[in-house]
């Protein structure tokens, strides 16, 4: 919802591409295993299996609209494979995530592919670690200053040098009249 993000082609195994043809751009989302329990609705393997397999390198998940576009039925996406470039390893699609309206509910849901935060052989790199991490906290106290102070203290108890930046409630992003990055 901040207007930022990574968009690149996603190749599908067993699909023939014409010379010079690139697949459609998809929003790349990099997630840790805990993301599924907090935010997205996912189907496919049972949730505990999704969590475990996300810790492995050769997996991916797709949004429901991508699954419908490429395989006509979300369940048909499971077991297929995708890659971020023609030189990368194929990653098995292990789940379908419900569509998420990153740009607000008045615009179409993002067409997204979900990759693990850390992988081997991704984007033609031997090792890849996405370091621009966003944490999602769910609580009935979200938006309160006391909750924010507790979150800061929890982070700083682990490492007092870690900064917290662009901290907002979901309501902030939904109601924001802009669609660019928040001012710093």
N, C-alpha and C positions, 0 to 999 in steps of 0.2 A: 504494500500500500504506500510505500515511500517513493515509488517511481523508479527505484533502482532495480538492479537485477542483472542476471546473466541470461542471454538468449543465444542459442546456437542450434545448428541442425542436429537431428537425432536420426541415426541410421537404424533400419530394421532388418534383422537377419532374414534371409530368403526373399528379399525384395530386390528386384532388378532396377538399377538406376541407369539412365542414359548417360553417355559420356558427357561430363561437365555438369550433370544435374546434381543439385544438392537438395536434400529433403527440407521440409518446412522448418522454420525456426520454432523452438520450444523454450519455455522458461525453464531454466535449470534451478532446482532447489536442492540444497545440500542439507541433509538432516542427520541427526543422531538418532539412535534407536528410541530414546525416550520421547521423541516428537510425536509419535503415533498415539501415545496415551494421553497427550495433552490437547491435541488440536484436531488432527485430521481423522476422518472416517475412512477406514481402509478395509478392503475385502481381499480375499485371496487365501493364503495360508493362515492358519490361526494366528492371532495377534502375538503370542509368545514366540512362534516360529518367525514371524516377520521381524520382531525385535532381534532375535538371535542372528538371522540371516543378514540383517542390515549391517551387522558388525563384520561380515565377510566382504571381500572385495568385489566379487563378480555378480552383483545383484543390482536391480533398479526397480523403481515403481513408477507408474504413470497415472496421470489424472484420468478421471472417468471419460472426459471429452476426448482425450487422446486415444484411449482404448476404443471408444465408439468409432472414431474417425478411421483408425488403422485396421481394426479387427471387427468392427460392426457390433460387437457385444463385449462388454467389459470382461466377462469371464474368459473369453477367447484370447485375451492378451496374456493371461497367465501361462508361464512356461516358454513364451517367445523370448527373443533376445533383442537388445538394442545396444548401440555404441554411440559415443560422441564424435568419433571420426572413423574413417575407413581403416585406420591403422591401429585402433584400440582393440582391446579384448571385448568380446561379446559379453553382455551382462544379462542374466536371466531376469525377466520381469516376474517378481514374486508377489506383487500386490497392485491393486487399483485404489487410488485415493479419491475420495469425493471431490468434486470441483470446488475450487476456492476462488472467491471473488476478490482478488488482490486490488483491483482498481475501483472497488465499490460495487454495490449490488445493482447499480444502474447500467453497468457495462458487462460484457461477456466474461465468463470465468476464464482465467489464464489456462492455456494449454501447457501443461507442465510435466516434466520428468523429474523424479526424485532420485538423487544419487547419495550414497554415503559420504560423510564428511572427509573420510580418508580412504584412498584407493591406490592401487597400483595400475599402471598402464592406462591412464586417463588423459585425454587431450594431448596425446603423444608424449607425455612425461612418464618417466619410470615410476615415480612416486608423486602423489598429489595429496595435499591436505588443504581444505578450505578453511581459511583462518578468519574470515569476516563472519563471526558467529552471532546469531541472534538467539536469545533465550526467551521462551514463552513461559510465563507463570500464570497459573489459573488459581483464582481465589475469590471468595465472595467479598474480600476486602480490597480487591484491585481498585486502584485509583486513590486510595487513602494514603496520606503521608506516613502513617505508622507502618503500613505494609511496605512502602518503599524503603523506609529506614531499616526495617527488618531484613529486606532483601539485600540492601547494601552491606549490612553487618554480616550476613551469612557469606557473601562473596569475600569480604575483607577478612573474615576469620580464616579463610583458606589462604589468601594472599592479599596483604594490605596494599600492594602496588597495582592491583588490577583496576583499571578505570571502568566506570559504567557510563555509557554515552547514549544519547537519544532514547531515553527511557520514557515510554508513554503507555497509556492504556489503549486498548483496541478502539474504544470510543473516540479517542483523539484522532486516529487515522480514518475512521469511518466518517466523522463529521468535518474533517479538514477540507476547506474549500480549494486548496491547492493540490496538485498531484506531483509536485517535485519533492526533493529531499527537505526534511525539516531544517529550519535555520539553526545554526549552532551558536 
